């Protein structure tokens, strides 16, 4: 009689704990996304044992047993935008430390797409859901609130990055204060005329930065002569700067793009128009994404610790002891070659 081969038995959590020589509870904390701290030496042993045995956690079973899965959902406006890319990197890094997976969805700043994404992701029973795109003051938020209430009723937790979401845990960035400091710094460099390139009204982050810059610049003797509103993309920055140039921009004006991406689009428009960036028209942004230091001249910006923002948002989403009273994450002005100052 021919022997019948048996399929190999799948490794269990007990097998991993035995091979790693740790308790079952410790192995579970490492592999099942617990927020309880595990010493690095034990974590490495458990991960090595799991890899050797080919062990993978049964996420569906976990979701059924716990009510939530070992996942976190992240909603961004545009993953191609380096602002959101840096935040996503911070979320992913913090999630990996806790054994969590991150699912990302894009909203393109469309409230209806955001609601649909929340509804779909809610079906995956995520441990937490992070709303990274800026909140708006326009529209009726009741439908989104209803979806988030269902998420929390199922054991998940929603977190917003930035202001404008009083009903949610929020990881705040000092957008107003950072832009105010930038405005003050530009005036200290001798600039007295400014143009601002912003998003359409109602986007909280943009509105806060516009208000902050105007406060700092005008208090120090400068004047914001015009505000051009479009989107928060490179293309929008290019369009807004082209419109400003068509209206006329005097030499010695400083242009403030409310994000680095907007400012970089404006920089291209200036060059295409034959204007010298820095010596002729100065330009500054906000966020200090890596690309701001790769262009020539280097872009003056307000540094935001974006990866730390993402890490903090992850903690806020999964740690019940996270304090909602945490102060806004600090920002700082980085003056570079794009704003050399007036002699």
Secondary structure, DSSP 4 states (H G I P E B T S, - for coil): -PPPPPPPPPP-HHHHHHHHTS-HHHHHHHHTT-SS---HHHHHHHHHHHHHHT----HHHHHHHHSS-SEEEEEES-TTSHHHHHHHHHHHHHHHHTT-EEEEEE-TT-HHHHHHHHHHHHTTT-SEEEE-SPPBSSS-THHHHHHHHHHHHTT-EEEEESSS-TTSEEE-B-HHHHHHHHHHHHHHTT--EEEEEEEPTTBHHHHHHHHHHHHHHHHTT-EEEEEEEE-SSHHHHHHHHHHHHHH---TTEEEEESSHHHHHHHHHHHHHTTPPBTTTBEEE-SB--GGGGTSSSPPBEEEE-HHHHHHHHHHHHH-TT--TTPPPBPEEEE--GGG----
